[in-house]
Amino acid sequence: MTESTLTTATPKVTITSDFWNKYRQLIVKEVLPYQWAVMNDEADINITDEKGGDNPDSKNSHAVANLKIAAGQMKGHHFGFPFQDTDVYKWLEAAAYSFSYQANPDLKTVTDNLIDLIADAQEDDGYLSTFFQIDAPERKFKRLQQSHELYTMGHYIEAGVAYHHATGNEKALTIAIKMANCIDANFGPQAGKLHAADGHPEIELALSKLFEVTHEQRYLDLAHYFLVNRGVDPDFYDRQLKADGFDNDIIPGMHGVTHSYYQVDQPLLTQKDAKGHAVRVVYLCTGMAHVARLTGDKDLQAACDRLWDSIVHRRMYVTGGIGSTNVGEAFTYDYDLPNETMYAETCASVGLTFFAKQMLQNEAKGEFGDIIEKELFNGALSGISLDGKHFFYVNPLTADPKFQQNPSKAHIMSRRQDWFGCACCPSNIARLVSSIDQYVYTVTNDAILSHQFIANQAEFDQGLEIDQTSNFPWDNHIHYAVKNPNGVQTKLGIRIPSWSRANFTLVVDGVEQTRPVQNGFIYLDVTGDLTVELTLDFSIRELQANPAVASDAGKVAIQRGPMIYCAEQADNSADLWNYRVAADADLTYHFDADLLNGVGEITAKAAVRKTPATTDLYADYQPTTWQPTDLTLVPYYAWANRADGQMRVWLNKENA
Amino acid sequence: MTESTLTTATPKVTITSDFWNKYRQLIVKEVLPYQWAVMNDEADINITDEKGGDNPDSKNSHAVANLKIAAGQMKGHHFGFPFQDTDVYKWLEAAAYSFSYQANPDLKTVTDNLIDLIADAQEDDGYLSTFFQIDAPERKFKRLQQSHELYTMGHYIEAGVAYHHATGNEKALTIAIKMANCIDANFGPQAGKLHAADGHPEIELALSKLFEVTHEQRYLDLAHYFLVNRGVDPDFYDRQLKADGFDNDIIPGMHGVTHSYYQVDQPLLTQKDAKGHAVRVVYLCTGMAHVARLTGDKDLQAACDRLWDSIVHRRMYVTGGIGSTNVGEAFTYDYDLPNETMYAETCASVGLTFFAKQMLQNEAKGEFGDIIEKELFNGALSGISLDGKHFFYVNPLTADPKFQQNPSKAHIMSRRQDWFGCACCPSNIARLVSSIDQYVYTVTNDAILSHQFIANQAEFDQGLEIDQTSNFPWDNHIHYAVKNPNGVQTKLGIRIPSWSRANFTLVVDGVEQTRPVQNGFIYLDVTGDLTVELTLDFSIRELQANPAVASDAGKVAIQRGPMIYCAEQADNSADLWNYRVAADADLTYHFDADLLNGVGEITAKAAVRKTPATTDLYADYQPTTWQPTDLTLVPYYAWANRADGQMRVWLNKENA
């Protein structure tokens, strides 16, 4: 047997986790067919606007119809947002990922036909954005602040790369290459080209993915250009708006948004705070981290590090949600994390997962895995219902059905919706769940980083295999069986989650061992076969926010393992603000297989305010009478799947 | 000496209160000259839009210029809101009231000339709304949902009646009468007239005032018609909008507001909840209560009672502020009183004071006086700075300079502003303060109701005089000397405020007595001279909100006498959410003549969270270490007159 080292080739990962396979089967059986029906206007649904109101314009998505019109297969006008095409592309990408775990010939017939349709809709020069093709061909690339043209094509490129990878369909990749060539012909530093990027980042990460398949240097150069040039000439967009007609908006009112909304208020490389539209920030950072790795540009990496720090250490909800205001779906200021006027868009949590994955590939730091875990089990996953047919745009930390009667809070819904006028979130959570096998390992030159506790069987190159088994997230025992028939020399890095860093046990080949935690990981040498038993700390924890967070003062959030918990009125009948967790909360856990498709429930010792018999709006303070009671908590991701009612993550705490 | 009873003629009241005379002199010396300069575009100021942002359109008010253009004295276009004229009229009304306590020949020259200008601007048929006269004569009365034409003329009518009363200027009244005749010619139940009222109530209360001067029955009939007809045909406005061009807004976007925003969603007489724009509601209710009294219409009175109950018992902040959301400056739902996204417009507090005054005239119920007091000493008065030149539109219960960085909260300013694009509030608070002598007594057929503890000398008819002395609101001893040389037979009703109802002492002609509190008042027979010493309960109180108020759970507000207190960062350096009032607050009071023009300061035993040395955004909960400290509180009306910083009314309370 000769010694050899591992390459960084992507492993083949088969998810065996019961928790995740339920969701992944849901994607195949319910989510993909449902979304396809919606996008073909064949579902009997209500379409809600992204702020919670009814969409007055249509019961239809029209997303597939727009492609058919552009392809000459139908007559009519474009309907929906200028980026309506991306609903289809993200769905296609989700479908592509699903083939890796579920062969599905019927679906593949649909998706192959969809590729043909997209190819037919694409123009000869590679351009594809149905809004402009159908209704505004003279305005192509003339209103980049809001046109979403590169955003739209970027989403196709992601889908095309994924579909080509999954099925070998060459046409899918050719479309993407033609698009990239079209963009390269029109954008870049050269004279005669447009010296700007799209108002909505996405093309940067898409070109990076395409570069990795094609090794075409122009694509990487262009992505790099878009990043280093961003914010260098913010007036570019204003000049375009003026030339195109300042008020002649494609998205009504959007000419008035600030430069910081779309991250062009200052050069990207000098930006220190996450500002503006949260989804744009994390898409931008995902591309930036990817390009930083591919190019070795340390300035880009430093910019990523700064924005990561801003988001994760000062501007993120405990669920992983980001975006502290619905106005512009945006970041606000450090430690401003209001629970009642927040946004925390599903897409933003999905995007932060993307960013974390890229950062982890660049640096073996456990925190990146911590955030992937936080999103997968909390803030992103809460975007989809247990039946796979209802979706949150906003993932609140406090909800009340009555919020609908206060327009400052009406964007916070207490029920997931069928679909949205701006339907970015449903397909985004679908493509994340169906690609979760790509979020389990990160392979570096000298280590396999096992950063997620999602049971799986993984095949690395040179015959190295890992079988990770567990009943995570409900159980804290993780078992690894490493088979290494060819004696590959490497290391197995296992992330010790931040919530378990102080307390875990490790048994290697039957012998209890200690290992230092290095930047969030422990490392084991791999030379032959190996078994590892890792036991994590599943103590139920009470969390507090930094004292600079006004909204959470005096409150705790409850966590067990990766799961943030919440109180729902389905389990706790009084108004939730009238409970407080006891000083000694005596937290207990039990798994209920019949509840919410099987969840672990937590009970806290608590008390509830005894309501005085008064209708006075204000009265002299009387020392509160606290009636001891239990407070029942369920995992946050599973809320709003039962009777409509209040929900709270942050709970009043006795003497806190 | 013959026995006689009092008539309900308005007494002549001279304010002797030191607290109020400071403000009333401020009105004469600073506020009126300042506002006149602003409205003539002669002040070097910043104009803020009503939501807090800079007004991009102009540094000018243009309010007087609009009148000059309409009068043919200047050339140009109208600038500002269609109701810009009302700034001038409310200022004129404030000036008129000031003449009752401060002869001011220079000012009277200005105001007489202003009356001439207004007369010149008025059309022959009585119409006066400079926006329509200058820039849209063909659209008069064609877009009542947003035109504010009757609102505008109503404000003149109020001013004209006041000016005529103060100065005897007949032209001032004639203008008002011509306006009323114009409106009567165009509106009413008769065929050929418009069967609707203005989208913004005001004309109803104005016509009632004009009726009381002129005894012209048509004016009262028309006011009554506007009220009972309101909401009977809500589609009227939609039909007008359609005919005038749906999108052809005078106030951009306003065609889209809901019917409930302007209280036409259902017949006014059946409305149970205060809904929509808060200022509109209280202006409407003020007119309705007035007309109910003048006509004896019990259905109108019942509607007033219902809306009073909705506002005061379920939808009012503890400061008297109303309007729970900035979106539409509106009411929301019962017990929804968020402290961070609230509105509590100065004009709404002024309007609720008007409503309460009318209700008190209809029924001798102490609660109406309680609310007048609450507004005068808190929610309304906070709208003006101690220097008389800065104003709040929004009167928050929680403020932080950082709110400017979160658009969901940016309407909450921590500094009063020079002026506003929509400048309704500055002149509204001015006219309230300069007319405060009208808010001290209510005279009924059988009693003089002394409902405010504002030191004064009052002359009633038949020679009856009352000299009320006190150092209220800082001191709780109220002295009445009644002189009754003609032996008028009546009663003196003295309001016992809700905060003192359980505890007060009464000495009549040197003898301690008890009296039952009847509907909020005690009554003393008046037959000859009389002295009364009333001692109210000035214990410092901790208030709690009803347990249905989510935002105030676990919190207390501090009150002494009529004054609601607040914590400011000028006195308390830590973040205010990190304080809590001790279980035994041991509240102490001292008057500081040098602080904020002289205020009573309160000190509470409290504790402050000792901040752990961590930059973690979230960490395991550690039992809070509370460092004992004092919390210093100042009266709410006086906040934001020192260094910029945080402010809170509702304070965390130990174990609450």
Interface residues (C-beta under 8 A of the other chain):
Chain A: V312 H313 R314 M316 V318 S324 T325 N326 V327 G328 A330 T332 Y333 Y335 D336 P338 E340 T341 D400 K402 Q405 N406 P407 S408 K409 R541 E542 L543 Q544 A545 N546 P547 A548 V549 A550 A553 G554 V556 A557 D575 W577 N578 R580 A583 R609 T611 P612 T614 T615 D616 L617 Y618 A619 D620 Y621 Q622 P623 T624 N652 K653 E654 N655 A656
Chain B: V312 H313 R314 M316 V318 S324 T325 N326 V327 G328 A330 T332 Y333 Y335 D336 P338 E340 T341 D400 K402 Q405 N406 P407 S408 K409 R541 E542 L543 Q544 A545 N546 P547 A548 V549 A550 A553 G554 V556 A557 D575 W577 N578 R580 A583 R609 T611 P612 T614 T615 D616 L617 Y618 A619 D620 Y621 Q622 P623 T624 N652 K653 E654 N655 A656
